[in-house]
Amino acid sequence: MPEEFFVLFMLLVLSTFGLALVSMILRHRRKQKSAVGAASGSSMTTSELESMMRRAVEDATAPLAAKIESLEMELVTYGSERKYLGAHDASTRIPLDEGQEVQEVEPMAARSKNRG
């Protein structure tokens, strides 16, 4: 009789261990699935983040791009006509002796076709 109780006790222990192990595995899988579901539902994908950042940069740099385009158009409009760049022409510079300083300089009036 004692051998039969020992066999029953061992079956009880092994079945309890097996059920506990299966329960832990199932609980772990449920936690993983809920974590993946929560993470994918609340966060954005990499492509969404990249497109959002790209739009933000484009919106921030749009005024600068417009200004650069207008300056490029002015350069194309004026071309290499030196008469509009008279202040930088070496022949129109005032010769100064060594050690002499310029006291007052009047700014050149900007000649622009658009400004009149």
C-alpha positions, 0 to 999 in steps of 0.5 A: 500500500505505501507504494501506491500512495507514493505513486499517487503522490508523485502523479499529483506533484507532476500534474501540479507542476505541469499545470503550473508550467502551462499556466505560466507559459499562457500568462506570458504569451498573453502579456506579450500579445497585449504589450505588442497590441498596446505598443502598435496602437499608441505609437506611430510607424517610422515612415509616419514619423519621417513624413511628419518630420519632413513636413515640419522641415519643409514648413520651416524652410519654405520662407528661406527657399522663397527668399533664395528663389527671389534672390536668384531671380534678381541675379538672373535679371541683373546678370553680370551688368557691372553698372548695378554693382558699382560700389564693388568696381575697383575703378570707382573706389576712392584712392586713399593714402596709407594710414588715411581713414574714411570719415563719412560714407554715403550709402549708394542708392540701390537701383532695382528694376522692381523698386523703381 
